[in-house]
Amino acid sequence: MKPLTFYTNPNSRGRIIRRLLEELEVPYDVKVLQFGSDMKAAEFLALNPMGKVPAIKHGDTVVTEGAAICAYLADQFTDKQLAPAPDSPERGSYYRWLFFAAGPLEMATTAKAYDWRIDSDNATSVGCGLYQDTVKALETALTKGPYLCGEQFTAADIYVGSHISWGMLFGTLEKRPVFIDYAQRLQARKACIRATELDDALTAELAQS
């Protein structure tokens, strides 16, 4: 098995990838990077010129960006069934909602957090469109089954579910019943509980250092 290194900080979107790694139950090394100093050091910038986490190195392959990492790892470890098969009718839904969260959803919730103006005058020029349309699309996706791809739990659920949980926590996403139910379902998974415990312990450790 190729070595897998996970670059993260527990106070970052790295928590998403930790959850995925715990679902995969594959061995991995963790490199904890401090914001600013470590992430902007030449060694890490050679891996990710953005100077941000999460990132992974799998053998000689480097992948950055949370959604891309989710898609990559799910396809590397197909025996874990965290992505629909390439010929499955659900493969389209898997890609759709994984990248919907990375694009329109994150943009819409970020705009709400910082009070950026997106209205009928400029919505057609903005990737996420109107906030209420983005939220409605997400709500509709979650009414079709326990998971985004029906009965199959996938890496898309890990990614989308994390954004939903954080959105409700920070007030950028309304606490609609379908969002609450979905988030609780994901948070109850053993892998999510393990991942949260690992990152919470790491947060406490960093606070004392």
Residue, then its C-alpha position, 0 to 999 in steps of 0.5 A: m500500500k502506498p504511504l498516505t500523508f494527511y496535512t491538516n490543522p484541527n481548526s480547518r476544513g481538514r476535519i472533513i478529510r479526517r472524517l473520510l479517512e476514519e471511514l476508510e479505515v486505512p493507515y495514514d500519517v498526520k502532519v499538523l501545520q500551524f496557520g501562517s508559519d508552517m503553511k507558508a513555509a517553502e516545504f509545504l508551498a511546494l506541495n500546495p502553492m495556496g499554502k492551505v490545508p487540507a492536503i494529502k500526499h498518496g505515494d507520489t500524488v499530491v491532492t489539495e482542495g477538500a472535494a477533490i481529496c474526497a473524490y480521489l480517496a473514494d476512488q483509490f479505495t473502492d472496496k470501502q464503497l464511498a462512491p457509486a460505481p462509475d456506471s451507476p445512475e447515482r454517479g452523477s448525483y454523487y459528483r453533482w452534490l459534492f461539487f455543489a457544496a464546494g462551489p455554490l453552497e460554500m460561496a452562498t454561505t460565505a457571502k451571507a457570513y460577510d454580508w456580501r450583496i447578492d441580489s436580483d441585480n447581480a445573481t446571474s453573474v455570481g456562481c451561487g445565484l441567490y442564497q435562497d435558491t442555493v438553500k432550496a436546491l440543497e434541501t430538495a436533494l436531501t428529501k430523496g433518501p437518507y443520503l445524497c445517493g439514496e441508500q448509499f452513504t458516500a464521500a459526498d455525504i461527508y463533505v456536504g454534511s460537514h458544510i451543513s453542520w458548520g453552516m447551522l453552527f455559525g448561522t449561515l444556514e437555516k436550521r431546517p428540519v431536513f438539515i438537522d436530521y441529516a447532520q445528526r445522522l452523519q454525526a452519529r456514525k462511529a467514524c465521525i465520532r472517532a474523527t471528532e475526538l481525534d481533532d478535538a484532542l489535537t485542538a486541546e494539545l495545540a492550545q497548550s503548546 
